[in-house]
Amino acid sequence: MHTISAILVTMTLFLSGCGAPSSVIEKPPFSQNIGKNCTVQFRRGDGLGAGQNLPISPTTDNINGSDVSVSGKLRAVADGWVTLEVQNAEYCIPRESILLIQFNR
C-alpha cells in the first residue's frame, strides 16, 4: 500500500513539473524580448539537408555551405509564427521550423 502511494506521489510530482508559483502571472513566450536582437536557429531536418547522423551544434550558423540561422530584431510572436525584421525585410518563421532562439545581450 505504501509503495502504491509513493508511486502516485512521485508520478504527480513528475507530471506537474517545476512550474512557477500560482501567484506568478505568466507572460506569452518571448513577449519581454520584442524589439531585441536575436538569432533564430532552424531545425536540422531533411528540409535543410542537415538530417545527417553527425553531431551538429545547436548554435552552428552554417552546415555544408548553407545557412541554418537568421539574425534580426524580434518583431512579433503569434500562435504558430515568429516574425523577425532583417535589414529591410520581414521574415515570418513557422514555430515548428525553429530549433532555438538566442537573444543577444
Residue pairs with C-beta under 8 A, 6 or more apart in sequence:
20 26
28 77
29 77
30 74
30 77
30 82
30 101
31 77
33 74
33 103
34 74
34 75
34 76
34 77
35 73
35 74
35 75
36 73
36 74
36 103
36 104
37 71
37 72
37 73
37 74
37 103
37 104
38 71
38 72
38 73
38 74
38 84
38 101
38 102
38 103
38 104
39 59
39 61
39 69
39 70
39 71
39 101
39 102
39 104
40 69
40 70
40 71
40 82
40 84
40 93
40 98
40 100
40 101
41 58
41 59
41 60
41 68
41 69
41 98
41 99
41 100
41 101
41 102
42 48
42 68
42 69
42 70
42 93
42 97
42 98
42 99
43 96
43 97
43 98
43 99
44 50
44 51
44 56
44 63
44 68
44 99
45 51
47 97
48 63
48 66
48 68
49 63
49 64
49 66
50 56
50 63
50 64
50 66
50 68
56 63
58 99
58 100
59 69
59 100
59 102
60 68
60 69
61 67
61 68
61 69
62 68
70 84
70 86
70 91
70 93
71 86
72 84
72 85
72 86
72 87
72 91
73 84
73 85
73 86
74 82
74 83
74 84
74 101
74 103
75 83
75 84
75 85
75 90
76 82
76 83
77 83
80 94
80 95
80 96
81 92
81 93
81 94
81 95
82 92
82 93
82 95
82 98
82 101
83 90
83 91
83 92
83 93
84 90
84 91
84 93
85 91
